[in-house]
Amino acid sequence: MASIIKANQLQDFGGNSIITSDGAGNLTTQKINYPAFFAYLDLDQSGITDSANTKINIDTKVFDTDNCYDNVTNYRFTPNVAGKYLFQAAGVLESSSNSGVVDFATLIYKNGSIAAQSQTNPSANYGKKFTMTLSVVLEANGTTDYFELFGYGDVASGTWTAKGQPASTRYVTYFGAYRIGS
């Protein structure tokens, strides 16, 4: 014996529509994880001030579902739908001298202030290059909230550089976000 379930709308546990019907059998799948974007730093960003939080100009989009990431002017994500977003970021810092990195952090700013941070301090075991990754869930209001990627580097001597993509097949310094719920 076969079973039939009839409904004009399916929702997830958060009350978000997954599939809707117009009553005539035409189904529409809802975009639940949108807006979403993923972008990376194509070329090295050098000349960065030592011991200061510096915006990383993530300039190359892999995708941007709703055109909410500005990769030309402000290098920021301004989602146009309110909700909770999963952010992911990685920053690669390289010192101009061996054993130069004293302290390094990858930071996500919300509306101009630090919202999340991942940091390392190698103590006396300084290195030349470090990678810091960061994943966090942050909330956006869907109108005025914006998010940016920053890096912090304290080098014992010389300067530091945010590393860009060394090959077309891998991402090094990147930034992305995906809406995961309301």
C-alpha positions in Angstrom: 0.0 0.0 0.0 1.4 3.4 -1.0 1.2 6.5 1.2 0.6 10.1 0.0 1.5 13.2 1.8 -0.1 16.4 0.6 1.2 19.9 1.6 1.5 23.3 0.0 4.6 24.1 2.0 7.5 22.3 3.8 9.5 24.0 6.5 12.6 23.2 8.5 12.7 23.3 12.3 13.4 27.0 12.3 10.2 27.8 10.3 12.1 28.5 7.1 10.3 27.4 3.9 12.1 24.7 2.0 9.6 23.9 -0.7 6.4 25.8 -1.6 3.6 24.9 -4.0 1.3 27.1 -5.9 -1.5 24.6 -5.5 -1.4 23.5 -9.1 1.5 21.1 -8.5 4.3 23.6 -9.3 7.0 23.4 -6.7 9.5 26.1 -5.8 12.7 25.3 -3.8 13.6 28.1 -1.4 17.2 29.4 -1.2 17.9 28.7 2.5 21.7 29.2 2.6 21.7 32.5 0.7 23.1 35.0 0.6 26.5 33.4 0.5 29.9 34.2 -0.8 33.5 33.0 -1.0 36.4 35.1 -2.1 40.2 35.0 -1.8 43.2 37.2 -2.0 44.7 36.9 -5.4 48.0 38.7 -5.1 50.1 39.4 -2.0 49.1 42.4 0.0 52.4 44.0 1.2 53.4 47.2 2.9 51.3 46.3 6.0 51.8 48.3 9.2 53.5 46.3 11.9 51.5 45.7 15.1 48.2 47.1 13.7 45.0 45.5 12.6 44.9 45.9 8.8 42.0 45.2 6.5 42.8 42.4 4.0 41.6 43.3 0.6 40.0 40.0 -0.5 39.7 40.8 -4.1 38.6 37.7 -6.1 35.2 36.2 -5.8 34.7 32.4 -6.4 30.9 33.0 -6.0 28.5 35.6 -4.6 24.9 34.4 -4.7 23.2 37.8 -4.1 26.0 40.3 -5.0 26.5 41.1 -1.3 30.3 41.0 -1.3 32.2 44.1 -2.5 35.5 42.9 -3.9 36.5 46.2 -5.5 36.0 49.1 -3.1 35.2 48.2 0.6 36.1 44.5 0.6 33.1 43.8 2.8 30.1 41.5 3.0 26.8 43.3 3.5 24.1 40.6 3.6 20.6 41.7 2.5 18.8 39.0 4.5 18.6 38.9 8.2 19.8 35.8 10.0 22.7 33.8 11.4 25.7 33.3 9.1 28.6 30.9 9.3 31.8 32.8 8.5 35.1 31.1 7.5 38.4 32.9 7.1 42.1 32.2 6.8 45.0 34.6 6.8 48.5 33.7 5.9 51.2 36.1 7.3 54.8 36.0 6.1 57.6 38.1 7.6 60.3 39.6 5.5 62.9 38.0 7.8 63.3 34.5 9.0 62.1 34.0 12.6 60.3 37.3 12.4 56.7 36.6 13.4 56.1 37.4 17.1 52.3 37.5 17.1 49.6 37.0 14.4 45.8 37.1 14.3 43.0 36.7 11.8 40.0 38.9 12.7 36.4 39.4 11.5 35.0 42.8 12.0 31.3 43.6 12.3 30.4 47.2 11.7 33.9 48.4 12.3 34.6 46.5 15.5 36.2 43.1 16.2 33.5 40.3 16.3 35.8 37.2 16.2 39.5 36.5 16.4 41.9 33.6 16.0 45.5 34.3 17.3 48.8 32.7 17.8 51.9 33.8 19.7 54.8 31.4 19.1 56.6 32.8 22.2 60.4 32.5 21.6 59.9 30.1 18.7 59.3 32.8 16.1 58.7 31.7 12.5 58.6 33.2 9.0 55.1 32.3 7.9 51.9 31.4 9.8 48.3 30.5 8.9 45.4 31.4 11.1 41.9 30.0 10.4 38.7 31.2 11.9 35.1 29.9 11.8 32.3 31.6 13.7 28.5 32.1 13.6 27.5 35.8 13.6 24.1 37.5 13.3 23.3 40.1 10.6 20.3 42.4 10.5 19.9 42.2 6.7 20.1 46.0 6.1 23.1 47.8 7.7 25.4 45.2 9.2 28.7 44.6 7.3 31.6 42.2 7.8 35.3 42.6 6.9 38.5 40.5 7.2 41.5 41.9 9.0 44.9 40.7 9.9 47.3 41.6 12.7 51.0 41.0 12.6 53.8 41.8 15.0 57.2 41.0 13.5 60.5 41.2 15.3 62.1 42.9 12.4 61.2 43.8 8.9 57.6 44.0 7.5 54.8 41.5 7.0 52.7 40.5 4.0 49.3 38.9 3.7 49.9 36.0 1.2 47.8 35.7 -1.9 47.0 32.6 -4.0 50.3 30.9 -5.1 48.6 28.6 -7.6 45.3 28.5 -9.4 44.3 25.3 -7.6 44.4 26.4 -3.9 43.2 29.2 -1.7 45.5 30.7 0.9 44.0 33.8 2.4 40.2 33.7 2.1 36.9 34.9 3.4 33.4 33.5 3.1 30.0 33.4 4.7 26.8 31.3 4.3 23.4 32.0 5.8 22.4 29.1 8.1 19.2 30.3 9.5 17.0 33.1 10.7 
